[in-house]
Amino acid sequence: MLKAKSVHSPIEPGDGLRILATRFRGRGLPADRYDVWMANLGPSERLLKTVQAGKITWREFSKSYRGELFAPAATDGSNATIKNHGQKFTLRLLGKLAQ
């Protein structure tokens, strides 16, 4: 089973493997808040900046983010810092692990 929760939510004994899915880890975020960081599962830098600037709604962000995750391209050229290699593979792997 997969559960989504904020990295700032209380850590509970049954949380299992905690995956941080964001482009940038963030300053001041202690490494004990997550077990593994998967930057390739985070939104693109462009989309992240757009939502942070308040230019799109959370609903628009969610729709665009899902579109990015399942985009047919093997490499995401819109990200200058981190290239997306194997997002679909990573999502399938997480799905199988959750079973």
Buried (B, 14 or more C-beta within 10 A) or exposed (E): EEEEEEBEEEEEEEEEEBBBBBBEBEEEBEEEBBEEBBBBBBBBBEBBEBBEEEEBEEEEBEEBBEEBBEBEEEEBEEBEEBEBEEBEEBBEEBEEEEE
